[in-house]
Amino acid sequence: MAHVLITGGAGFIGSHSCVVLLENGHDLLVLDNFSNSSPVALKRVQELTGRSLECVKGDLRDPALLQKLFADAKAAGAPIEAVIHFAGLKAVAESVADPLRYWDVNVGGSCALLASMDAHDCRTLVFSSTSTVYGESETFPLTETTPTNPIHPYAQTKRAVEQMLTALAQTGTWRVASLRYFNPVGAHPSGRIGEDPLGIPNNLFPFITQIAAGRMDKLRVFGNEYPTPDGTGIRDYLHVMDLAEAHAAAINHLLQSDAPLSLTVNLGTGKGLSVLDVVHGFEKATGITIPYEVVKRRPGDVPKLEACPKKAANVLGWRAKRSLADMCRDGWAWQSANPHGYRKAS
Ligand code: WQD
């Protein structure tokens, strides 16, 4: 068991991962600036697990703060042994409109974190990467050796950090893992924590749950003439609790390795689903009808993303276990109990 710094631990994937890591016995220090997350999530993580975690509000691009976190932990006799780095910006369209901000936060923030880690002899890191680094591929399923082709600043900044990590690992003193997430959805089965996008959701799944909750009236399906069986876009949706478990597997794998290590791993189910599969799956799991209309394609969307999940199974011993019905049921449990997310919550 280790003392682990979790950047962005109050966010959607971060908070679910904190639950699993605490249940695995790790001690956690969360650093989050709450720019797109709520401290209420961390309060609920502690309620769910019956364990406490330490939380500091602050920004990765504050070197004095990072220096203090590492130094204080060492002085208290519990040095930080590893980092899971979730913190970052993640909206594709926003990254196209404001690329500098994405390079500053995602790359500059990572660079500052890595420099502090290095200075404090903490060289074990799990990084949140994304399947969008593959861009539009011709061959499926996507394996970790499929060439990357990041086509927007969001994906480019994630790929840049992966490259920074590979270079660090080549110095022979780091253990790093870049986890390429496909499309995480759903929520903790308790309905106490979940995804809480600010404003109108960009992503399919929160849009659907907000229609079900009466906050939106209908879904706009972005295109039905893609080269896919029903013409709508295909993605590899996975349950956020499966994804959270993959982080525990990854950090344990790195901590157990005596040698330097540089890993890149896809995290998906290996089974792509179309937009209409998700709509109908949600309707079946919840009994709620989701009205929709087909509109034109969304710029930047690719027809299909689907993971080859074999490396995750072989190297980390991890597989996605939960079904689309589980994703829908748990996502709806969260949204129906928290129609306005963490706002107005206590
Ligand atoms: C899924 C499918 C849309 C909304 C993005 C990021 C990725 C990751 C997850 C991380 C597509 C269609 C969507 C809607 C629709 N980000 N859709 N109507 O674009 O695969 O991935 O989010 O934080 O890195 O790129 O996910 O959920 O937006 O879209 O028809 O209102 O649903 O066209 O086919 P995407 P998504």
Boltz pocket constraint, residues with backbone or C-beta under 6 A from the ligand:
constraints:
  - pocket:
      binder: B
      contacts: [[A, 90], [A, 92], [A, 130], [A, 131], [A, 132], [A, 181], [A, 182], [A, 183], [A, 184], [A, 201], [A, 202], [A, 203], [A, 204], [A, 205], [A, 207], [A, 219], [A, 220], [A, 221], [A, 222], [A, 223], [A, 232], [A, 233], [A, 234], [A, 235], [A, 275], [A, 298], [A, 301], [A, 302], [A, 303]]
      max_distance: 6.0
